[in-house]
Amino acid sequence: MKEGIVVLGHGSRAAVDEANQFLVEVTEALKALYPESLLESAWMNPRTPRQKLPEAVARLVSQGVKRIIVLPVFLTAGLHLKEDIPEILAELSQKYPGISFTLARPIGFDPRLIDILADRLAEVRG
Amino acid sequence: MKEGIVVLGHGSRAAVDEANQFLVEVTEALKALYPESLLESAWMNPRTPRQKLPEAVARLVSQGVKRIIVLPVFLTAGLHLKEDIPEILAELSQKYPGISFTLARPIGFDPRLIDILADRLAEVRG
């Protein structure tokens, strides 16, 4: 049974699409790790022209996926993760009663994140 | 010459302070790595009651710091990093002409971030 993964990021309305491109890169890297899963990117920000969570889910469902994991590319559990995303997932569960939805944890505190931040500091210290 | 580091995150207005507490944990971990620097956390979200960038800088300046690195705990260069933070730093540079300010890069795409996301997926797959 094929598994679907929605790689869900914040996105930006910024004219330069760098903040949106980041999520594309993350999704590509995860596709390489999970070649047997179907992956879609989705953006929360209503002001980005990129695909949103319901569209990503519709695409996965149309490809026969029965189990969908939503992977939030968010540092912390702010309001999107506490309220907006669960609300959208509740609606999608009603719309697609045969599909199971699971929301993963956000990135959160992690020693690997501290390593990356230490590198960012080192870059400007020279 | 003492160096100051402002660990600058987004913050959340969420009633549960988890998204703000995350930045405290990140700052504590960085303090352990840089015991000779002075570190302050700061939050961008105007709706969080936590310390903002100008207050963090004022505290560092009052302790004799001459060089301040602002380390953004943001995944991408969205509008905060492209516009809001540079504007605040320009104002602070005028207010404190003897202090040098340097803005580090955001977290960005990194294989270590992909590792963490793979762990978050593994948690819900069981």
gemmi code that builds the backbone of each chain (N, CA, C; Angstrom):
import gemmi

chains = {
    "A": [
        ("MET", (0.844, -1.200, 0.000), (0.000, 0.000, 0.000), (0.885, 1.257, 0.000)),
        ("LYS", (0.721, 2.080, -0.979), (1.566, 3.272, -1.097), (1.278, 4.269, 0.015)),
        ("GLU", (2.350, 4.851, 0.514), (2.251, 5.863, 1.566), (2.466, 7.244, 0.939)),
        ("GLY", (1.694, 8.203, 1.399), (1.892, 9.577, 0.935), (2.478, 10.423, 2.050)),
        ("ILE", (3.370, 11.326, 1.676), (3.963, 12.245, 2.659), (3.780, 13.664, 2.139)),
        ("VAL", (3.139, 14.500, 2.945), (3.048, 15.920, 2.600), (4.105, 16.668, 3.404)),
        ("VAL", (5.044, 17.256, 2.715), (6.101, 18.035, 3.349), (5.569, 19.471, 3.428)),
        ("LEU", (5.186, 19.846, 4.648), (4.388, 21.070, 4.830), (5.213, 22.176, 5.489)),
        ("GLY", (5.430, 23.258, 4.761), (6.212, 24.365, 5.304), (5.400, 25.646, 5.429)),
        ("HIS", (6.022, 26.679, 5.944), (5.321, 27.944, 6.152), (5.148, 28.704, 4.853)),
        ("GLY", (6.246, 28.834, 4.114), (6.177, 29.625, 2.890), (6.227, 31.107, 3.204)),
        ("SER", (6.455, 31.881, 2.165), (6.583, 33.324, 2.340), (5.893, 34.017, 1.192)),
        ("ARG", (5.380, 35.210, 1.484), (4.835, 36.023, 0.413), (5.941, 36.859, -0.228)),
        ("ALA", (7.157, 36.724, 0.280), (8.273, 37.523, -0.230), (8.376, 37.388, -1.747)),
        ("ALA", (8.633, 38.507, -2.390), (8.709, 38.535, -3.857), (9.762, 37.538, -4.343)),
        ("VAL", (10.910, 37.552, -3.694), (11.920, 36.552, -4.021), (11.450, 35.237, -3.402)),
        ("ASP", (11.444, 34.202, -4.202), (10.789, 32.953, -3.822), (11.706, 32.035, -3.004)),
        ("GLU", (12.777, 32.578, -2.438), (13.774, 31.754, -1.738), (13.169, 30.925, -0.604)),
        ("ALA", (12.259, 31.560, 0.153), (11.673, 30.862, 1.297), (10.784, 29.710, 0.835)),
        ("ASN", (10.227, 29.809, -0.357), (9.412, 28.715, -0.893), (10.284, 27.645, -1.541)),
        ("GLN", (11.346, 28.079, -2.188), (12.269, 27.151, -2.853), (12.912, 26.197, -1.832)),
        ("PHE", (13.159, 26.715, -0.638), (13.715, 25.892, 0.446), (12.907, 24.603, 0.628)),
        ("LEU", (11.579, 24.736, 0.645), (10.741, 23.554, 0.882), (10.829, 22.578, -0.292)),
        ("VAL", (11.015, 23.099, -1.493), (11.201, 22.229, -2.660), (12.475, 21.401, -2.476)),
        ("GLU", (13.531, 22.042, -2.034), (14.811, 21.335, -1.804), (14.663, 20.273, -0.727)),
        ("VAL", (13.972, 20.624, 0.361), (13.757, 19.658, 1.446), (12.965, 18.463, 0.912)),
        ("THR", (11.938, 18.724, 0.122), (11.106, 17.638, -0.415), (11.928, 16.740, -1.341)),
        ("GLU", (12.767, 17.339, -2.168), (13.605, 16.538, -3.076), (14.547, 15.628, -2.284)),
        ("ALA", (15.127, 16.169, -1.219), (16.041, 15.360, -0.397), (15.299, 14.198, 0.259)),
        ("LEU", (14.067, 14.447, 0.695), (13.281, 13.381, 1.333), (12.813, 12.352, 0.301)),
        ("LYS", (12.528, 12.804, -0.924), (12.169, 11.857, -1.997), (13.298, 10.856, -2.232)),
        ("ALA", (14.523, 11.339, -2.145), (15.672, 10.448, -2.351), (15.759, 9.409, -1.238)),
        ("LEU", (15.332, 9.805, -0.015), (15.365, 8.874, 1.120), (14.210, 7.873, 1.084)),
        ("TYR", (13.079, 8.275, 0.500), (11.865, 7.442, 0.519), (11.352, 7.237, -0.901)),
        ("PRO", (12.118, 6.515, -1.729), (11.731, 6.379, -3.137), (10.422, 5.599, -3.323)),
        ("GLU", (9.995, 4.838, -2.312), (8.753, 4.082, -2.470), (7.524, 4.842, -1.996)),
        ("SER", (7.717, 5.999, -1.407), (6.575, 6.824, -0.981), (6.293, 7.886, -2.043)),
        ("LEU", (5.087, 8.431, -1.975), (4.744, 9.566, -2.848), (4.835, 10.828, -2.011)),
        ("LEU", (5.607, 11.796, -2.462), (5.794, 13.015, -1.676), (5.242, 14.230, -2.409)),
        ("GLU", (4.630, 15.116, -1.648), (4.150, 16.394, -2.173), (4.569, 17.499, -1.207)),
        ("SER", (4.961, 18.638, -1.748), (5.193, 19.817, -0.905), (3.862, 20.562, -0.742)),
        ("ALA", (3.727, 21.247, 0.380), (2.579, 22.144, 0.552), (3.001, 23.306, 1.448)),
        ("TRP", (2.384, 24.458, 1.212), (2.746, 25.687, 1.909), (1.542, 26.208, 2.687)),
        ("MET", (1.745, 26.628, 3.925), (0.651, 27.139, 4.756), (0.278, 28.577, 4.425)),
        ("ASN", (1.246, 29.403, 4.108), (0.993, 30.837, 3.933), (-0.034, 31.081, 2.818)),
        ("PRO", (-1.183, 31.688, 3.164), (-2.213, 31.887, 2.136), (-1.773, 32.849, 1.027)),
        ("ARG", (-0.692, 33.606, 1.300), (-0.262, 34.585, 0.299), (0.837, 34.072, -0.627)),
        ("THR", (1.212, 32.804, -0.463), (2.143, 32.258, -1.439), (1.327, 31.603, -2.561)),
        ("PRO", (1.805, 31.696, -3.802), (1.062, 31.059, -4.912), (1.251, 29.545, -4.955)),
        ("ARG", (2.024, 28.985, -4.030), (2.333, 27.560, -4.069), (1.158, 26.701, -3.587)),
        ("GLN", (1.273, 25.415, -3.840), (0.251, 24.421, -3.485), (-0.026, 24.390, -1.974)),
        ("LYS", (-1.305, 24.294, -1.603), (-1.680, 24.209, -0.185), (-1.946, 22.746, 0.214)),
        ("LEU", (-2.163, 22.543, 1.522), (-2.346, 21.191, 2.052), (-3.498, 20.424, 1.375)),
        ("PRO", (-4.693, 21.027, 1.200), (-5.781, 20.259, 0.569), (-5.451, 19.822, -0.865)),
        ("GLU", (-4.751, 20.665, -1.618), (-4.373, 20.287, -2.982), (-3.356, 19.143, -2.971)),
        ("ALA", (-2.403, 19.209, -2.061), (-1.393, 18.150, -1.965), (-2.063, 16.819, -1.623)),
        ("VAL", (-3.017, 16.863, -0.689), (-3.731, 15.644, -0.288), (-4.551, 15.108, -1.465)),
        ("ALA", (-5.228, 16.000, -2.187), (-6.042, 15.564, -3.333), (-5.173, 14.846, -4.364)),
        ("ARG", (-3.979, 15.365, -4.598), (-3.076, 14.731, -5.563), (-2.657, 13.338, -5.102)),
        ("LEU", (-2.369, 13.216, -3.804), (-1.953, 11.909, -3.281), (-3.110, 10.909, -3.345)),
        ("VAL", (-4.313, 11.377, -2.960), (-5.486, 10.492, -2.966), (-5.768, 10.019, -4.398)),
        ("SER", (-5.623, 10.919, -5.361), (-5.896, 10.560, -6.759), (-4.906, 9.519, -7.277)),
        ("GLN", (-3.777, 9.379, -6.559), (-2.787, 8.375, -6.953), (-2.923, 7.084, -6.145)),
        ("GLY", (-4.026, 6.967, -5.372), (-4.328, 5.703, -4.711), (-3.729, 5.512, -3.328)),
        ("VAL", (-3.186, 6.592, -2.785), (-2.608, 6.518, -1.438), (-3.718, 6.347, -0.394)),
        ("LYS", (-3.478, 5.503, 0.619), (-4.493, 5.317, 1.675), (-4.033, 5.895, 3.015)),
        ("ARG", (-2.716, 6.070, 3.148), (-2.164, 6.569, 4.419), (-1.317, 7.789, 4.085)),
        ("ILE", (-1.623, 8.902, 4.756), (-0.899, 10.148, 4.494), (-0.275, 10.664, 5.785)),
        ("ILE", (1.028, 10.868, 5.736), (1.730, 11.493, 6.858), (2.006, 12.952, 6.492)),
        ("VAL", (1.631, 13.842, 7.383), (1.935, 15.260, 7.190), (3.161, 15.582, 8.040)),
        ("LEU", (4.216, 16.001, 7.363), (5.500, 16.261, 8.027), (5.721, 17.772, 8.069)),
        ("PRO", (5.575, 18.378, 9.242), (5.693, 19.835, 9.308), (7.157, 20.290, 9.325)),
        ("VAL", (7.521, 21.095, 8.356), (8.865, 21.678, 8.340), (8.756, 23.034, 9.043)),
        ("PHE", (8.506, 22.923, 10.340), (8.373, 24.080, 11.218), (9.288, 23.823, 12.410)),
        ("LEU", (9.893, 24.879, 12.932), (10.770, 24.704, 14.085), (9.975, 24.336, 15.336)),
        ("THR", (8.837, 24.981, 15.524), (8.124, 24.823, 16.794), (6.621, 24.650, 16.565)),
        ("ALA", (5.957, 24.265, 17.625), (4.507, 24.103, 17.577), (3.821, 25.416, 17.903)),
        ("GLY", (3.838, 26.331, 16.951), (3.100, 27.587, 17.088), (1.647, 27.374, 16.674)),
        ("LEU", (0.980, 28.467, 16.345), (-0.461, 28.368, 16.072), (-0.804, 27.535, 14.841)),
        ("HIS", (0.053, 27.557, 13.814), (-0.240, 26.717, 12.645), (-0.365, 25.253, 13.075)),
        ("LEU", (0.583, 24.816, 13.906), (0.585, 23.401, 14.283), (-0.446, 23.078, 15.348)),
        ("LYS", (-0.736, 24.060, 16.198), (-1.689, 23.788, 17.271), (-3.134, 23.899, 16.795)),
        ("GLU", (-3.382, 24.764, 15.832), (-4.782, 25.033, 15.463), (-5.073, 24.837, 13.977)),
        ("ASP", (-4.348, 25.573, 13.123), (-4.721, 25.609, 11.703), (-4.592, 24.229, 11.042)),
        ("ILE", (-3.458, 23.578, 11.228), (-3.224, 22.305, 10.541), (-4.185, 21.215, 11.053)),
        ("PRO", (-4.360, 21.061, 12.385), (-5.346, 20.076, 12.841), (-6.756, 20.338, 12.298)),
        ("GLU", (-7.146, 21.617, 12.186), (-8.474, 21.941, 11.628), (-8.594, 21.485, 10.174)),
        ("ILE", (-7.566, 21.773, 9.389), (-7.588, 21.374, 7.969), (-7.611, 19.843, 7.874)),
        ("LEU", (-6.839, 19.186, 8.733), (-6.800, 17.716, 8.684), (-8.144, 17.110, 9.110)),
        ("ALA", (-8.839, 17.756, 10.036), (-10.171, 17.264, 10.434), (-11.132, 17.357, 9.253)),
        ("GLU", (-11.058, 18.456, 8.516), (-11.909, 18.610, 7.320), (-11.563, 17.567, 6.262)),
        ("LEU", (-10.277, 17.345, 6.064), (-9.848, 16.387, 5.033), (-10.235, 14.950, 5.419)),
        ("SER", (-10.218, 14.658, 6.726), (-10.623, 13.322, 7.187), (-12.101, 13.069, 6.875)),
        ("GLN", (-12.905, 14.128, 6.991), (-14.339, 13.998, 6.665), (-14.532, 13.836, 5.161)),
        ("LYS", (-13.745, 14.569, 4.406), (-13.863, 14.536, 2.946), (-13.393, 13.196, 2.379)),
        ("TYR", (-12.349, 12.624, 3.007), (-11.770, 11.353, 2.522), (-11.822, 10.310, 3.642)),
        ("PRO", (-12.997, 9.723, 3.898), (-13.130, 8.829, 5.050), (-12.254, 7.568, 4.953)),
        ("GLY", (-11.827, 7.194, 3.770), (-10.996, 5.982, 3.631), (-9.507, 6.205, 3.840)),
        ("ILE", (-9.129, 7.440, 4.087), (-7.697, 7.771, 4.171), (-7.320, 8.044, 5.622)),
        ("SER", (-6.187, 7.510, 6.066), (-5.718, 7.843, 7.417), (-4.699, 8.986, 7.336)),
        ("PHE", (-4.847, 9.927, 8.237), (-3.944, 11.085, 8.290), (-3.170, 11.066, 9.609)),
        ("THR", (-1.889, 11.289, 9.532), (-1.051, 11.352, 10.734), (-0.178, 12.598, 10.649)),
        ("LEU", (-0.186, 13.371, 11.721), (0.629, 14.585, 11.762), (1.883, 14.319, 12.594)),
        ("ALA", (3.048, 14.482, 11.972), (4.315, 14.285, 12.700), (4.621, 15.523, 13.549)),
        ("ARG", (5.621, 15.387, 14.412), (6.054, 16.510, 15.262), (6.834, 17.538, 14.452)),
        ("PRO", (6.884, 18.776, 14.899), (7.782, 19.736, 14.247), (9.247, 19.423, 14.588)),
        ("ILE", (10.145, 20.166, 14.008), (11.588, 19.911, 14.173), (11.978, 19.949, 15.650)),
        ("GLY", (11.648, 21.004, 16.330), (11.911, 21.103, 17.765), (13.393, 21.216, 18.099)),
        ("PHE", (13.660, 21.202, 19.397), (15.042, 21.299, 19.855), (15.786, 20.016, 19.506)),
        ("ASP", (16.987, 20.168, 18.965), (17.774, 18.995, 18.566), (19.242, 19.411, 18.491)),
        ("PRO", (20.149, 18.569, 18.996), (21.577, 18.926, 18.952), (22.073, 19.197, 17.522)),
        ("ARG", (21.470, 18.533, 16.522), (21.888, 18.781, 15.135), (21.539, 20.198, 14.693)),
        ("LEU", (20.453, 20.719, 15.235), (20.077, 22.099, 14.933), (21.099, 23.065, 15.544)),
        ("ILE", (21.557, 22.753, 16.743), (22.569, 23.591, 17.401), (23.869, 23.578, 16.581)),
        ("ASP", (24.218, 22.408, 16.034), (25.401, 22.313, 15.157), (25.278, 23.259, 13.965)),
        ("ILE", (24.109, 23.248, 13.341), (23.905, 24.110, 12.163), (24.043, 25.578, 12.572)),
        ("LEU", (23.422, 25.941, 13.711), (23.496, 27.335, 14.171), (24.941, 27.729, 14.486)),
        ("ALA", (25.700, 26.802, 15.045), (27.118, 27.084, 15.325), (27.871, 27.351, 14.017)),
        ("ASP", (27.515, 26.634, 12.957), (28.124, 26.897, 11.642), (27.755, 28.287, 11.122)),
        ("ARG", (26.505, 28.674, 11.323), (26.060, 29.999, 10.850), (26.820, 31.109, 11.585)),
        ("LEU", (27.074, 30.877, 12.882), (27.883, 31.834, 13.661), (29.314, 31.871, 13.126)),
        ("ALA", (29.870, 30.691, 12.872), (31.261, 30.619, 12.406), (31.423, 31.364, 11.081)),
        ("GLU", (30.412, 31.304, 10.228), (30.488, 31.988, 8.919), (30.710, 33.494, 9.056)),
        ("VAL", (30.040, 34.096, 10.032), (30.175, 35.551, 10.158), (31.357, 35.956, 11.049)),
        ("ARG", (31.829, 35.021, 11.857), (33.018, 35.313, 12.653), (34.278, 35.273, 11.794)),
        ("GLY", (34.236, 34.473, 10.737), (35.371, 34.356, 9.812), (36.496, 33.516, 10.384)),
    ],
    "B": [
        ("MET", (37.982, 41.648, 23.994), (36.708, 42.361, 23.804), (35.544, 41.378, 23.762)),
        ("LYS", (34.609, 41.569, 24.661), (33.479, 40.639, 24.753), (32.591, 40.734, 23.522)),
        ("GLU", (32.153, 39.559, 23.080), (31.244, 39.475, 21.936), (29.837, 39.190, 22.455)),
        ("GLY", (28.866, 39.830, 21.835), (27.472, 39.554, 22.185), (26.791, 38.789, 21.062)),
        ("ILE", (25.932, 37.866, 21.425), (25.169, 37.098, 20.431), (23.692, 37.204, 20.804)),
        ("VAL", (22.895, 37.699, 19.850), (21.444, 37.688, 20.055), (20.864, 36.502, 19.285)),
        ("VAL", (20.297, 35.578, 20.024), (19.666, 34.397, 19.421), (18.208, 34.794, 19.157)),
        ("LEU", (17.915, 35.032, 17.874), (16.661, 35.710, 17.497), (15.700, 34.730, 16.818)),
        ("GLY", (14.559, 34.486, 17.451), (13.581, 33.558, 16.884), (12.265, 34.244, 16.569)),
        ("HIS", (11.351, 33.488, 16.024), (10.064, 34.059, 15.630), (9.168, 34.267, 16.836)),
        ("GLY", (9.034, 33.238, 17.661), (8.122, 33.335, 18.789), (6.695, 33.137, 18.339)),
        ("SER", (5.832, 32.940, 19.306), (4.427, 32.678, 19.003), (3.572, 33.418, 20.001)),
        ("ARG", (2.379, 33.796, 19.541), (1.412, 34.365, 20.479), (0.584, 33.255, 21.140)),
        ("ALA", (0.881, 31.997, 20.757), (0.110, 30.870, 21.291), (0.082, 30.920, 22.815)),
        ("ALA", (-1.066, 30.624, 23.360), (-1.240, 30.666, 24.815), (-0.213, 29.768, 25.502)),
        ("VAL", (-0.054, 28.572, 24.965), (0.986, 27.687, 25.485), (2.326, 28.223, 24.979)),
        ("ASP", (3.269, 28.360, 25.882), (4.500, 29.097, 25.581), (5.579, 28.207, 24.949)),
        ("GLU", (5.183, 27.051, 24.435), (6.150, 26.069, 23.926), (7.044, 26.637, 22.819)),
        ("ALA", (6.418, 27.399, 21.916), (7.178, 27.934, 20.785), (8.200, 28.969, 21.267)),
        ("ASN", (7.927, 29.610, 22.390), (8.883, 30.571, 22.942), (9.955, 29.856, 23.769)),
        ("GLN", (9.542, 28.826, 24.479), (10.465, 28.066, 25.314), (11.560, 27.411, 24.461)),
        ("PHE", (11.215, 26.991, 23.257), (12.171, 26.413, 22.319), (13.410, 27.310, 22.177)),
        ("LEU", (13.183, 28.614, 22.011), (14.301, 29.542, 21.807), (15.165, 29.658, 23.070)),
        ("VAL", (14.533, 29.530, 24.228), (15.291, 29.532, 25.484), (16.233, 28.327, 25.505)),
        ("GLU", (15.725, 27.172, 25.106), (16.557, 25.945, 25.077), (17.709, 26.091, 24.093)),
        ("VAL", (17.418, 26.646, 22.925), (18.465, 26.846, 21.917), (19.542, 27.777, 22.472)),
        ("THR", (19.110, 28.846, 23.133), (20.066, 29.818, 23.683), (20.931, 29.167, 24.764)),
        ("GLU", (20.319, 28.352, 25.612), (21.094, 27.678, 26.678), (22.151, 26.754, 26.067)),
        ("ALA", (21.773, 26.031, 25.005), (22.730, 25.118, 24.362), (23.889, 25.907, 23.747)),
        ("LEU", (23.588, 27.067, 23.172), (24.641, 27.885, 22.568), (25.527, 28.535, 23.645)),
        ("LYS", (24.930, 28.878, 24.778), (25.729, 29.424, 25.896), (26.792, 28.431, 26.330)),
        ("ALA", (26.415, 27.153, 26.337), (27.370, 26.110, 26.741), (28.522, 26.022, 25.730)),
        ("LEU", (28.232, 26.296, 24.457), (29.272, 26.242, 23.414), (30.163, 27.476, 23.424)),
        ("TYR", (29.605, 28.628, 23.842), (30.338, 29.901, 23.781), (30.359, 30.550, 25.154)),
        ("PRO", (31.058, 29.931, 26.123), (31.020, 30.463, 27.487), (31.654, 31.849, 27.615)),
        ("GLU", (32.481, 32.241, 26.644), (33.124, 33.558, 26.751), (32.317, 34.665, 26.092)),
        ("SER", (31.236, 34.317, 25.409), (30.377, 35.336, 24.798), (29.195, 35.615, 25.723)),
        ("LEU", (28.560, 36.768, 25.500), (27.323, 37.087, 26.226), (26.163, 36.810, 25.288)),
        ("LEU", (25.231, 35.979, 25.718), (24.110, 35.615, 24.845), (22.778, 36.122, 25.402)),
        ("GLU", (21.937, 36.592, 24.498), (20.573, 37.000, 24.853), (19.607, 36.394, 23.835)),
        ("SER", (18.459, 35.937, 24.286), (17.384, 35.536, 23.369), (16.558, 36.765, 23.008)),
        ("ALA", (15.977, 36.746, 21.811), (15.019, 37.789, 21.434), (13.996, 37.176, 20.483)),
        ("TRP", (12.785, 37.713, 20.548), (11.658, 37.190, 19.769), (11.116, 38.268, 18.845)),
        ("MET", (10.859, 37.921, 17.593), (10.357, 38.884, 16.611), (8.867, 39.156, 16.754)),
        ("ASN", (8.090, 38.142, 17.107), (6.630, 38.281, 17.111), (6.183, 39.384, 18.086)),
        ("PRO", (5.526, 40.432, 17.573), (5.145, 41.536, 18.467), (4.110, 41.112, 19.503)),
        ("ARG", (3.471, 39.957, 19.271), (2.437, 39.525, 20.216), (2.941, 38.580, 21.287)),
        ("THR", (4.246, 38.307, 21.301), (4.758, 37.519, 22.417), (5.234, 38.498, 23.500)),
        ("PRO", (5.050, 38.135, 24.785), (5.505, 39.034, 25.860), (7.024, 38.985, 26.058)),
        ("ARG", (7.729, 38.158, 25.281), (9.168, 37.985, 25.488), (9.977, 39.170, 24.957)),
        ("GLN", (11.233, 39.209, 25.363), (12.180, 40.273, 25.000), (12.349, 40.411, 23.475)),
        ("LYS", (12.376, 41.637, 22.990), (12.560, 41.902, 21.564), (14.031, 42.257, 21.274)),
        ("LEU", (14.357, 42.376, 19.994), (15.740, 42.630, 19.567), (16.340, 43.900, 20.189)),
        ("PRO", (15.630, 45.045, 20.181), (16.243, 46.251, 20.773), (16.561, 46.086, 22.263)),
        ("GLU", (15.697, 45.373, 22.997), (15.962, 45.174, 24.433), (17.172, 44.265, 24.631)),
        ("ALA", (17.274, 43.229, 23.796), (18.415, 42.304, 23.913), (19.712, 43.055, 23.641)),
        ("VAL", (19.687, 43.912, 22.602), (20.885, 44.693, 22.255), (21.220, 45.665, 23.387)),
        ("ALA", (20.215, 46.322, 23.955), (20.462, 47.275, 25.048), (21.137, 46.571, 26.231)),
        ("ARG", (20.697, 45.361, 26.527), (21.304, 44.611, 27.642), (22.767, 44.277, 27.356)),
        ("LEU", (23.043, 43.889, 26.100), (24.427, 43.548, 25.748), (25.316, 44.791, 25.789)),
        ("VAL", (24.795, 45.902, 25.263), (25.580, 47.144, 25.233), (25.885, 47.597, 26.658)),
        ("SER", (24.905, 47.468, 27.549), (25.101, 47.909, 28.936), (26.151, 47.062, 29.648)),
        ("GLN", (26.461, 45.897, 29.076), (27.499, 45.035, 29.658), (28.846, 45.215, 28.964)),
        ("GLY", (28.950, 46.230, 28.100), (30.251, 46.573, 27.530), (30.608, 45.879, 26.226)),
        ("VAL", (29.652, 45.204, 25.635), (29.911, 44.521, 24.368), (30.093, 45.539, 23.235)),
        ("LYS", (31.054, 45.286, 22.332), (31.264, 46.203, 21.203), (30.871, 45.577, 19.872)),
        ("ARG", (30.803, 44.237, 19.858), (30.486, 43.519, 18.620), (29.316, 42.588, 18.906)),
        ("ILE", (28.246, 42.739, 18.115), (27.045, 41.934, 18.330), (26.714, 41.148, 17.066)),
        ("ILE", (26.606, 39.840, 17.221), (26.158, 38.991, 16.116), (24.702, 38.627, 16.374)),
        ("VAL", (23.871, 38.837, 15.368), (22.471, 38.424, 15.462), (22.330, 37.111, 14.703)),
        ("LEU", (21.938, 36.082, 15.444), (21.849, 34.726, 14.890), (20.373, 34.372, 14.722)),
        ("PRO", (19.869, 34.364, 13.486), (18.435, 34.097, 13.301), (18.112, 32.605, 13.394)),
        ("VAL", (17.242, 32.264, 14.311), (16.764, 30.881, 14.414), (15.489, 30.800, 13.578)),
        ("PHE", (15.703, 30.944, 12.272), (14.638, 30.894, 11.272), (15.079, 29.901, 10.212)),
        ("LEU", (14.142, 29.158, 9.668), (14.500, 28.198, 8.626), (14.924, 28.905, 7.345)),
        ("THR", (14.202, 29.955, 6.984), (14.436, 30.564, 5.669), (14.468, 32.086, 5.767)),
        ("ALA", (14.913, 32.687, 4.673), (14.966, 34.140, 4.595), (13.635, 34.675, 4.076)),
        ("GLY", (12.628, 34.670, 4.933), (11.343, 35.279, 4.600), (11.399, 36.777, 4.882)),
        ("LEU", (10.230, 37.369, 5.042), (10.194, 38.836, 5.171), (10.864, 39.358, 6.436)),
        ("HIS", (10.796, 38.606, 7.537), (11.479, 39.078, 8.748), (12.971, 39.291, 8.452)),
        ("LEU", (13.568, 38.308, 7.773), (15.010, 38.399, 7.533), (15.361, 39.345, 6.401)),
        ("LYS", (14.465, 39.472, 5.442), (14.767, 40.339, 4.305), (14.502, 41.805, 4.617)),
        ("GLU", (13.506, 42.063, 5.469), (13.104, 43.461, 5.673), (13.128, 43.908, 7.127)),
        ("ASP", (12.357, 43.206, 7.969), (12.157, 43.711, 9.337), (13.457, 43.765, 10.139)),
        ("ILE", (14.203, 42.662, 10.121), (15.413, 42.612, 10.953), (16.471, 43.609, 10.453)),
        ("PRO", (16.751, 43.683, 9.137), (17.707, 44.713, 8.683), (17.280, 46.133, 9.049)),
        ("GLU", (15.966, 46.406, 9.000), (15.486, 47.747, 9.390), (15.777, 48.039, 10.859)),
        ("ILE", (15.488, 47.072, 11.717), (15.743, 47.264, 13.156), (17.247, 47.426, 13.394)),
        ("LEU", (18.057, 46.644, 12.679), (19.512, 46.743, 12.873), (20.046, 48.083, 12.383)),
        ("ALA", (19.442, 48.628, 11.325), (19.871, 49.954, 10.840), (19.590, 51.010, 11.906)),
        ("GLU", (18.414, 50.905, 12.539), (18.075, 51.854, 13.625), (19.027, 51.695, 14.808)),
        ("LEU", (19.330, 50.453, 15.148), (20.210, 50.207, 16.299), (21.641, 50.682, 16.009)),
        ("SER", (22.064, 50.574, 14.757), (23.405, 51.052, 14.390), (23.504, 52.563, 14.570)),
        ("GLN", (22.403, 53.265, 14.266), (22.385, 54.718, 14.462), (22.397, 55.066, 15.947)),
        ("LYS", (21.626, 54.286, 16.709), (21.515, 54.562, 18.149), (22.827, 54.262, 18.873)),
        ("TYR", (23.534, 53.216, 18.419), (24.787, 52.799, 19.066), (25.925, 52.843, 18.051)),
        ("PRO", (26.446, 54.036, 17.747), (27.453, 54.140, 16.674), (28.754, 53.392, 16.976)),
        ("GLY", (29.043, 53.109, 18.237), (30.293, 52.408, 18.552), (30.202, 50.889, 18.469)),
        ("ILE", (29.042, 50.388, 18.162), (28.831, 48.929, 18.195), (28.739, 48.391, 16.767)),
        ("SER", (29.402, 47.279, 16.490), (29.245, 46.647, 15.171), (28.193, 45.549, 15.244)),
        ("PHE", (27.329, 45.530, 14.242), (26.265, 44.533, 14.174), (26.471, 43.647, 12.947)),
        ("THR", (26.346, 42.346, 13.136), (26.468, 41.398, 12.024), (25.296, 40.431, 12.078)),
        ("LEU", (24.635, 40.272, 10.943), (23.497, 39.357, 10.868), (23.941, 38.058, 10.195)),
        ("ALA", (23.813, 36.964, 10.901), (24.181, 35.655, 10.332), (23.059, 35.154, 9.414)),
        ("ARG", (23.359, 34.098, 8.666), (22.370, 33.492, 7.767), (21.332, 32.698, 8.555)),
        ("PRO", (20.152, 32.496, 7.980), (19.204, 31.588, 8.629), (19.667, 30.135, 8.480)),
        ("ILE", (18.938, 29.222, 9.057), (19.314, 27.798, 9.066), (19.458, 27.274, 7.642)),
        ("GLY", (18.452, 27.450, 6.840), (18.526, 27.044, 5.433), (18.568, 25.539, 5.237)),
        ("PHE", (18.737, 25.151, 3.978), (18.785, 23.733, 3.653), (20.081, 23.139, 4.196)),
        ("ASP", (19.977, 21.984, 4.839), (21.155, 21.346, 5.414), (20.860, 19.858, 5.591)),
        ("PRO", (21.805, 18.998, 5.271), (21.565, 17.558, 5.429), (21.193, 17.169, 6.863)),
        ("ARG", (21.702, 17.918, 7.844), (21.363, 17.604, 9.234), (19.883, 17.865, 9.526)),
        ("LEU", (19.331, 18.856, 8.822), (17.898, 19.133, 8.958), (17.089, 17.976, 8.365)),
        ("ILE", (17.550, 17.443, 7.261), (16.869, 16.300, 6.634), (16.901, 15.089, 7.573)),
        ("ASP", (18.033, 14.895, 8.243), (18.134, 13.822, 9.254), (17.067, 13.970, 10.337)),
        ("ILE", (16.918, 15.190, 10.829), (15.930, 15.421, 11.894), (14.523, 15.126, 11.366)),
        ("LEU", (14.232, 15.586, 10.146), (12.899, 15.354, 9.573), (12.649, 13.854, 9.374)),
        ("ALA", (13.692, 13.139, 8.983), (13.552, 11.678, 8.830), (13.218, 11.029, 10.179)),
        ("ASP", (13.799, 11.539, 11.247), (13.456, 11.042, 12.588), (11.997, 11.337, 12.932)),
        ("ARG", (11.526, 12.518, 12.571), (10.133, 12.890, 12.880), (9.161, 11.984, 12.122)),
        ("LEU", (9.537, 11.609, 10.895), (8.731, 10.653, 10.127), (8.753, 9.282, 10.797)),
        ("ALA", (9.948, 8.856, 11.207), (10.089, 7.526, 11.813), (9.228, 7.418, 13.076)),
        ("GLU", (9.126, 8.511, 13.818), (8.333, 8.494, 15.058), (6.867, 8.134, 14.812)),
        ("VAL", (6.301, 8.636, 13.721), (4.874, 8.366, 13.484), (4.664, 7.081, 12.684)),
        ("ARG", (5.710, 6.616, 12.015), (5.585, 5.336, 11.315), (5.659, 4.174, 12.290)),
        ("GLY", (6.363, 4.403, 13.423), (6.480, 3.362, 14.451), (7.458, 2.290, 14.046)),
    ],
}
model = gemmi.Model(1)
for chain_id, residues in chains.items():
    chain = gemmi.Chain(chain_id)
    for i, (resn, *xyz) in enumerate(residues, 1):
        res = gemmi.Residue()
        res.name, res.seqid = resn, gemmi.SeqId(i, " ")
        for name, pos in zip(("N", "CA", "C"), xyz):
            atom = gemmi.Atom()
            atom.name, atom.element = name, gemmi.Element(name[0])
            atom.pos, atom.b_iso = gemmi.Position(*pos), 0.0
            res.add_atom(atom)
        chain.add_residue(res)
    model.add_chain(chain)
structure = gemmi.Structure()
structure.add_model(model)
structure.setup_entities()
